[in-house]
Amino acid sequence: MHRHFGTSDEIYVYGTSKLTVSYTYAYGQIHLPIKDMVLDKFGGKAWKEILIVSGLDDETDFLVFQSYPDDKTFALLRAVSSVSDFSGVVALTGMPYDTVLEEFGDYFVQYCFRHGYDQLLRTLGKDFISFIQNLDTLHSYLARTYTQLRFPSFRCERRNADSVNLHYLTERTGLHPLVIGLAKAVARDIYHHTAEMEVESISTHESDTGSEREHVVFIVQFKDVSENEKVVVKYDKQPFTSVLSVSHICTALPYHIVFDENLQIKQYGNMISKLLQTNLPPNTYMTSLFSIMHPPMKFLVENILMFSNSVFYLSLKKTDRTDNPLILREKQLDSVKSILENKDCFIVLPTGYGKSRIYFHLPELFEMTTTKKSSILVISPLQALMLDQMKKLQDMGITATVVGECQKDKGLWRRSLTSGNFNTAVKAVIIDEAHCITEWGAEFRQEYSMLDELRSIFPEKTPFVALTGTATKEMKFEIMKKTQHGARQD
């Protein structure tokens, strides 16, 4: 289940469309080590000059968790280039920009070490190749904090015993010298190797999302690799026969997808069809369903093999079933979370906020955590409202029916609720327009004052959810008392 955070208070719970970003950003966490590098190498006078040239403010443009347009970061680096001389002389010398980038790459690794990140960096891999292959995974975790930062992507492949090809893909062009400084420092300070690097090729590729990425390939040559560290890879070509049936694998690994070299899907876990809201027809291709959001690349088998140790982010392409993804606002999402955790809820939201959306999709959300069918019981005071909601649900492809005054058989509802299949399938009881319990319970709908009796019909963990657009404190207390809200220990 995806959760894609937008700029408004609406949140996509499943299904995404392609993400388009017009600008890229850096954070103060990048600006600060540039400042420290200048102060360490050239002192405060040079730094003041750099601030004037760059136009940055020493207070407002260096906040750790504040995002800044890339233009500011590039302006800062260009100012360092114009003011700084790495021989130790400070003047407007026009120091090559590539040299500044490489020096900053080297310094950034030292900066991370000084600020306590050395242990984290050392856990990325037992050797240089493992380190590079795991960088994308590290970036995926950092992206949760630095939400606007568009991270580059890396991969590494061995050329021979003491050299590798390092691939660097980025939306930002011209920053590859920085990678040279970073890679050399990692080889030196973490793996105690001297690395020499040269650019083998620079090209531009369109990713699966349509954005252009610069693809730089480096040759990294290690000068002091011992014989014990040289790796010889051997593959066991013995055939493998699984003792598990396909059905066992699809149950044990509910989110897996198996596809061939042509990207044709051959097998998938039980939850995939539920997430897609359809069974996949034969000869379905991955590219007809998904786009790769990260790593930035075309959806090709050869590209996937090059990123074999990466975390892949896929977005679901729009289909007839995904043109109207479930969108929840903040309070709707909080309510859904609590219901999915089997908690009793009392929800007061203003008219027009979308209370019904809280329970419309609950069955399929519950089914994402189980292989069994799930149902929701909704109790409404008005037959017209029930019929209207039933039609809306059916139009959305959700099975729904009404049991109420329109049935001549008055005992149908009890037999339905207590039947084995339905009783165990009910995952939540929704009491819509719950204010009617106190306003109409004794007169218009006597049954509304007896809803607590449903507690004895369903399993103890079944959450009861009271929904209303208005309720005073006294009304809340009375409704919770009559529905036994809070009687369970959640």
N, C-alpha and C positions, 0 to 999 in steps of 0.2 A: 504494500500500500504506500503510494507516494504521498508526501506532504510538501507541496510547493508553496513557499511563502511569497506573497506579492507585496505591493506597496500599500494596499488598502487593508481594511479589516476582514477581507474575504480570504478564505484559505481553501485551496484545492485538496480534497481528501483522497481522490484517486483520479488518475488520468491527467495528463498534461498536454499542453500544446508546446510548440517550439518556443524557446525562450530567446528573445531578441533584446540585446543590450546595445545602446548607442555609444556608450562611453565606458572606458575601463578606468579603474581606480587603484590607487595605492593607499596605504594607511600610514599614520604617524609612526607605526612600528618600523617602517622602512626609512622614513625621514630621519629618525633619531640616530641610527648607526652612521648615516652619512654625516650628520653633525659631529658625532663622536670621533669619526675618522679625521675630519678636518681639524678639530681641536687637538687631537693626539699628535697629528703630523705637523700642523702649521701654527696652532695657537689661536687665541681669541681675536687677534687683529685680522687674520685672514678670514675668520668666520664672519666678522662684521661686514667685511667687503663682499663676501659671497651673498649675504642676506640682501645687501643693496642691489647687487647685480641680478639676483634671482627674483627679487620682489616679494619674497616670502617673509612672513612675520614670525619672529622667534617664539612667540607665545601661542598664537592660534593655529599655526601650521605644523605643529610637532606634538599633537595629542595622540597618544598611543592608539586608541580605539576609534579615532575619527578618520573617516575616509576622505581622500582628496583626489581630484581628477589627475590623471597621469601627466597632464601639462605642467602641473606644479612640480612633480617629481623630476621630470626631464629638465625643467628650468633650473632646478637645484643642481642637478648633475652637470649641466652645461656651465653653470656659474663656477662650480668647483674646477671644471676644465679650464676656464678662462683665468682663474685667479691662482690656481695651485701649480706648484712645481715640485714633483716628488723627489727632486734632488735636495730639497730642503730650503730652496729660495722661493719666497713669496713675491709674485709680481704678475702683471697681466701678460703671461708668457704664451698663452694659447696651447697649453698642454693637450696632447691628443685625447679626444673624447674616449676612444677605445681603451686608452691606458687608464683613465679614471675609472671606467667600468670594471676593468680587470682588477684594479687595486681594491675597488669597493667589494667585489665578489670575494676576494681573499679576506678582507677585513670583516665582512659580514659573518664568516664562519668563526673568526676569533671573537667577535661581539657575542655570538650565540653561546660560545664556551664560557665567556666571562659572566654571562647572565644566567648560568645554571642549566643550559640546555645540552650540555655535552653528553650527559648520560642518555638523554632521549635520542640524540643523533647516533650514538654508538649502538643503540638497539635496532637501527634500521637494517643492519645486515652484517654478516661475518666478513664480507669482503666488499670491494668497491662496486662490483656489478650488483650485488644484492642491495647495497645502499641506494643506487640509482633506481633500481626496479621498484623499490618501496617508497620513493619520494611521492608518487602520486597518491598513495594511501595516506601518507602523512598530510598532504595538502587537503585531502577530502575531510579529514578531521578538523584542520585549521579553518576550513571554509565555514564550519558551523559558528565560529566566533567572528571571523572576518568575512561577513556575508557578501560584501560587494567586491571583494578581490577576485579577479579572474586569474587563477593560477596557471602557470605553464605546465606542460606535460613532458615526462622524460622516459626514455627506455634505453636499454644497454644490451649489446650483443657482442659476444667474444669474437675477435678476429683470429687470434692465436694465443699461445700461452702467456704472453706478456703485453698484449694490446687489445683494445676493445673499440667498438664504434659506439659513440654516445649520441643519441637522437634527442633533439630539443625542439618542441613545438610550442608556439606562442602566438597570441594575438598582437603582441607588441614587437615591432620590427626593430632591428639594429641593436638589440641588447645581448647578443651572443658573447661579446667579450666578457661580460659579467659572469657567464657560465664558466668560462675558462678559469677565471679567478676562483670561483666557488669549487670547481672540480679539483683543481690543483691543491687547494687548501684541505679539502676532505681527504684526498689521497695522502697528503703529508701529515696532517694532524690526527687523523683517525686510524689510518692503515699503514702509516710510516713508510710510504713510497714516494719516490720522486716521479712526478708525471709530466710529460711533455704533450702538448696538444696542438693540433692544427685543424683548420676547417677543411673538410673534404668537399662539402657541397652546401649550397643554400638554395632553397626552392620555396615556392608558395603553393599551398594546396587548399582546396575547399573541403571543409569538414562536412560531416553528415547533416549538420544543422544549417549549412549554407554559408557560414562565416569563413573568411580566409585566414589561414594560419601560416606563419613562417616556419619552415622545417629546416633546421640546421643539423648537419651530421658532422661530428668531430671524430678525429682519430686520436685516441688517448694511448700513449706509449709509456709503460712503466719501466723505469731504468734499473730498479734494484729488487726484482722479484726473485725470491729464492726458489730452488728446485722443488722444495716441499710445498710451495704455494701455487705452483703451476698445476692447472687443472686439466685432467684428461677425462672427458665425458664418455661413458659407455652406456649403451642402451640394451636392455633385455628385450629381445625380439620374440620371446616365447609367447604363444597365443594365450589369451586370458579368457576364461569361461566363468561367468557369474553363476553363483548358486541361487541367486535371488531372482524371482520372477519380475516381469515388468510392472505388474500391479503393486508388488511389494516396494519396488524402488519409487514408484510414483506416489505412494503413501508416505514412505520414509523421507523422501526429498520432495515435498509438495511444490516447491518453487523452481524446480530445475527445468531446463529446456535442452534437448539434444538435437543438434542439427548437423547436416553434412557439409562437405566442402562447397556446395552450391548454396548454402544457407537455407536449405529446405528442412523444415522441422520434421523430425522423425519420432520424437517422444517428448512428453511434457508432464510435469507433476500435477497432482489433483487440484491445486489452488490456482493454476494458471488460467484455466477456463473460467473460474469464478471471477478472477481479477479482470479478465477480458469480457466477461458477461456473455460468453458464447463458447460452443465447442468448435475447435479448429477443424476446418474441412481438410481432406487429404491434399497433399502438395502445397501446403501453406509455407510461405517463405518468411524468414525473420524480417526482411526489409519491407514486407507489406504491412507489418504490425508495429515495428519499432524504428526509432532513430537513435543513434548513439550521441548522447550529450557530452560524455567525457569517457575516455580521452578524446580529444578533438581529431577525428579521422573519419574516413569513409567506411561504411559498414561492409568490409571485405574480410574474408578469412585470413588472408596474409597479414592484414593489419592487426587482427585479433591475436594471432600467434606472436606477433612482435610485442604485444602488451600482455603476455600470458600471466604476468604476476600483478596485474593492475585491477583496481576496482572499476567496473563499468557502470555508467549511469545511462539508463535507457529511458526514452520518453515514448509513450504510446501514441501512435499516429491516430488522427481523427478517423473514425468510422461512423457508421449509422448508430452504433451503440455508445460512442464516446463524444458525439457532438455536443451533448449536454451533460458535462461532468458534474458530479455532486460538489457544490460550492457551499461552504459553511462559513458563516461569520463567527467572530470570536466566541460569543456566548453560546451559539449553537454548537460549536465544536467542543466547548467545555462540557456542555450537557451530554453530547454523544459519548465523550470519553467516560464520564461517570456511569452512564447506562451500560456501556460495554464492560465496565468493571463490576457490574451487578450491584450497583448502589441505588438505593431509593433516592428519588430526586423530586424536589418541589421547584418548578420553574415558572417564574413570572417574567413574561416578555411583552412589550407593548404590541398592540394590534398592528399588523403589517410587517413585523420583524421576521416572521416566517417560522412560527412554532411547529407547524406540520412537517417542515423539512427535517426536523430533529428525528422524527420517527419513520418517515417515508422509506428511508434506505437502511434502516436498522437490520432487517433480515439478511441482506447481502453482506453487511459489515460483520454481523455475527458469524456468518458462514465462512468468512475469511479465516476464522480461528478453529473451524471444525469441518469435518466432512459430512455432517448431518444437516438436513434441512432445518431452517429456522423460520419461525413465524412471530408476529407481533399482534397482540390483542389490543385494539383501540376501542375505548368506550366513549361514545358521544351522546349528548342529550337530545339531538334532533335528527330525525330520520333523513330529512333533506340534506343535512350536512354529511351524514354517513354515505348516502348515495353519491353525492358530489365527490367526496374523497375517493370512493371506490372507483369511479370513472377515471379520475386523475391518475390513480395508481395503475389501473389497467392500461391506460394510454401510454404509461411509461414502461410497460412490459412487466409490471409487478403483479403477481397473482393476488387478488383481493376479492372478498365477498362480504355481504352484510347479513347479520342475524339480528332481527329486531321485530318491531310491530308488523312489518310487512309479511312475516311468516304466520301462518295459521297455527302451526304446531308450537305452542308456548313452551314446551319442554325441550325444544331443539337446542337452545343455547347451552343448557346444562349438559346434555348428552355430548354436544360438540366439545365443550371445555374439558370434560372428564374422559373423553376417548383417549386411549393410549397414545396413538400417533400424534394427535394434535397437542395433547397436554404436555408431553415431553418436548415438543418442538417450540412451544411458546417461550421466548427468551425475555420478554418484558411485557408488562401490562401498562398501557397508556390511558390515563383518565383525562380526556380533553375537556376544556371548559370546566375545570375543577371547581370554580366558584359556585357552580350549580349545586354542589353538595350542601352548602349552607344556605344559598338563596332559594333553591327549589326543592331541596331534598324531602321536606315534609309534605309538600303539596303537589307540585307538577311532576316530579320524578321521584317517587318514594324509593325506588331501587337505588338511586344515587346515594342515599344515606346508609345503604347496606353493602357498599362495595368492599368493606373490610372482610366480608365473608369469602371473597375470592382468594384470600391468603391461604385458606385451607385446601383449595383446589390445586394450586400450582406448587412446584418444588420450592423449598424454603429460600433458595438463593435468587428466585425470580424477582427482579427489581420492579417496584411500583413507581410510576412517574406521573405526577400531577402537573398539568399544564393549564395556565390561565393567563389572561391579559391584565388582570387586576385583582388585587387581594390586599386587604388591610392586615395588620398584625393579628387581630382577633380572628379574622377569617382563616389566615394561615394556620393558626393554632388549632382551630376547630376542624379544618380539613385534614391536617396531619393526624389529629386524634382519631377521626372517623376512618381513615385509611391505614392507621397504624404505621405511619411513616416513622422511621427511626426505631421501630420495635426490634428489628434485626440488628445484629452486631456485624457491621461491615468492616 
